[in-house]
């Protein structure tokens, strides 16, 4: 998937499953850390392609749990550097964020229902809910996976919904480009696709 490129799926109002757009992959990386007290062994490095794939898998897994399936497009990819941990000043780690912008109109009366569907799915997966906003206008939920990835569903001021997945600190990839900062800082698109369920006013 080219960074910043538009992906568009086919979902609601037909009620079918979300599309699975293909394309080239962007690169990213992750390094695993030994548990305290464990014997030191060879360091396992996951590169940027692998970590980006993981983000994409988490996003698609979440959207697959939403029925009727919403229409979405890929959000601009982001990446950057993280400050090293104390005592590891020489180790510069990176992160990557992938996202989905929902193009389906989610009415005010359905936003909490969408957040609830996502929250319950994440709990079933065994992920830790790190933040929960039960507000009617802009509900949201965030979670963390056991391997350190963070997910968030949020609503903007105009009712636009966005889903993001961010990697933990990772090592720089040698197999592909490392994105620096935000690829595209334009505002997310406003939803325009009507769905009999998600767009219902009551």
Beta strands, then each sheet from edge to edge (+ up, - down):
strand 1: 30-31
strand 2: 45-46
strand 3: 72-82
strand 4: 93-102
strand 5: 128-133
strand 6: 140-144
strand 7: 150-155
strand 8: 161-166
strand 9: 181-182
sheet 1: 1+ 2-
sheet 2: 5+ 6- 7+ 8- 4+ 3- 9+
end
